[in-house]
């Protein structure tokens, strides 16, 4: 069935839920996992900020991204699942676009990702990488809902 599972992670609890489901699935199918982190946060600085400050901020963002990937890789490997990871620097860009590109080029057979399940104004303001992935993915997508969605009353 699925032998190559792509899992976008950003360090959030919701992404962690997606990773947990991907590991369960990978173990049961004998699949490998590729973790991907898109470093797309643009550091906010004043226009006259020295380049050394900008460089330091980017180094901190990169260090945080590498740490997220390292911890997730360790967890997946600890579960006995074959894993590799990629860090993609795309400052200011939409993560979904890069995730779809990775799904095509790797090539993934399934994408598993957490979703915050935002609706209404929050979704419009914050966007939805999960929705972007779902609409444009060349492969099946499994969305894992975050606890904030699961705990809402009906």
N, C-alpha and C positions, 0 to 999 in steps of 0.2 A: 504494500500500500504506500504510505508516505515514508521515504527514506531520508529526506533532506528537509529539515524544519528550520525556518528562519524566525528568529525571535528578537524583535526590537525591544531594547530596554533603555530606560532613562533614569533608573534609580528610585522611581516612585513605588509605592506599595502596590499600585495597580499593575505596573509592569511586572512586579514580583509575582503577582497572582497569575499573570500570563505565562511567566517562566515556569512556575510550578506545574501548570497544566501541560506545558510543552514537554517538560521532563517526564511526566507520567506517560504521556503519549509516546515519546521517543523510547522509553524503556520497554513499553509493551510491543512496540513495532520493530525494535532493533534499529532505530533511526539515528542519524547524527543531527546535531543542533549547531546552527551558526547564530551567534549573538551579534547584534549590530547596535551600535550606539551612534546617534547622529549628534555631533556637537554643533548645535545651531544657535546657541544663545549669543547674541551680540553684546559685548560688555558696554554698559552705559557709561560714557565719559563725556566731559565737556569738549567742545571742538578744539580748545587750546591745550588739551592734556598732552604731556610729553609722551613720546613713543615708548619710553621705558616703562611707564605706568600701564599703557595698553598692552605691551608685551608681557608684563608681569601678570596682568589680569587673564590674558589668554593662556599663559602657562598654568595658572590656577584652574581655569576651566578644563584644560587638557588633562591635568593631574586628576581632577575629580572624575572625568570621563574614564580615564584609564583605571582608576580605582573601582568604579562601578563595573566595568568589564571584567577586571581581575576577580572580584568577589563573586560575580555571577558565574564565571568560568569555573572557579574553584567549586562552587556548589553543584554545578552540572556534572563536572568530572567526578565529584564525590558520590554522586548518585549512580555512577557507573555508565554514564552516557558519553559517547564521543562528542567532543565540542571544539569549536574554534571561534574566534571573535574578530570583529572589525570595528575600528573607530574611523568614522568619516567626519571630517571637518567641513562644515557647510554653513558658515556664519551667516545668520540672517535668513536662511532659506527654510522652506517647509520640509520637515523630516520625511513626510509621506512619500514625496517624490524620490528621495534617495533610497528609501526602503523598497519601493517598487523596482527601481533600477537594480538593486542588489538581488532581489528575488529573480529577476531575469538573468542576470549575469552569473549567479552562482552555479547552477540554477536551483532554486527552491521548489519543493513540491507542495509545501504548505507554509502559510505564515500564521503564527500564533501571537496575538498581542492583547495586552490589557487595554480596557477602555474605561474612561471615567464616566461615560454615559451622560455627559452634559447635554442639556436641552435648552432651547430658547435662547435668551440673550447671552448666557454664559458660553454656549457653543458658538454663537456668532462672534463674540468678542475673542474667545480663546482659540477658536478653530477646533478641528477634529482630525488628528492624524489618522485615527482608526477609520473614520468615514472615508477619507481620501484613499486609504489602502483598500478598503472594501470595494469601493467603486472602480478602482483602476487595476487591481491585482490580476496578474495573468494566471494565478493559481488559487486554490481554495484558501479561505481565511477563517480562522477560528478566533472569535472575539471573546475575551473573558472579562466579565463585568466586575467593576470595582465594588468594594463593600458599601460605599456610600450609596450606590444605586440599589444594591441588594437589600439594604435596610430601609429603604423608603416605603412608607405605607402605600397600599394599593388604592 
